[in-house]
Amino acid sequence: MNRETKRLLQRQGQIDDEGNPSVGTRRQPPRPPVQPTNPEGMLQRTGEFLRDVRAELRRVAWPTRPETLNSSVVVCIALVVMTALIFGLDTMFSKFVLFLFKQ
């Protein structure tokens, strides 16, 4: 154990001045206070949450109708191309495997 580690452990109370482990003197981190669950407070927090969500949704840069249409067309074309590619490769590989095991 180097000098820095020893000093750190002494400050944390895990070892004494001679470097021996101190028994039972380790400090636990403080726990956050438990808030009682009352219906009024829960409703108030829920309302605040919904107001925050609405405010954030107003800041979102929503796409326009043409942007949405263009993106949808690109996705559909990509879907058709990928489906045709996978179908072609699958057909080619299945014919090749049948050719190999036909003999």
Buried (B, 14 or more C-beta within 10 A) or exposed (E): EEEEEEEEBBEEEEBEEEEEEBEEEEEEEEEEEEEEEEEEEEEEEEEEEEEEEEEEEEEEEEEEEEEEEEEEEEEEEEEEEEEEEEEEEEEEEEEEEEEEEEE
